[in-house]
Amino acid sequence: MNEQNIIIISIICFLFYFCDFIALYRSIKTINIIEKMISNKKEIYFFYSQEHF
């Protein structure tokens, strides 16, 4: 019973870790896309913030 619980817990932890890895990879990809968009539009944002503040 105890060993079975340890095996089940380790499998669940592995699945959670794998899903976290996929989510991290996706978030890194989206962060790269957002950074590219920001670097392209940085002058526009800077101009906008200067005009309003």
KALINUR-V185436 format. One record per pair of residues at least 24 apart in sequence whose ideal C-beta (glycine too) atoms are under 10 Angstrom apart, sorted by the first residue. I is the first residue (numbers start at 0). GAP is how many residues later the second one is. Records with the same first field share a line. If there is no record, write none. Layout:
I->GAP  GAP
//
This chain:
none
//
